[in-house]
């Protein structure tokens, strides 16, 4: 014998029926705090802020990056060329 029982209720009603706690206030508090943290940190990931944080510890770093890219591109003023005599 096979018996099927369908119960039409909301998740809140099911939790109350089984005696489970209502976690909605805690979830709302956590989500509000997460949103506040994300909004407060969004300025830190702007392109200007990232570049400023990368280049503040060494003022010559931008020149070193430029020299590195020039050398990698083969425009390093004879880098990789050997004098044949």
Secondary structure, DSSP 8 states (H G I E B T S, - for coil): ----------HHHHHHHHT----HHHHHHHHHHHHHHHHHHGGGGSHHHHHHHHHSS-TTHHHHHHHHHHHHHT-SSSTT-----
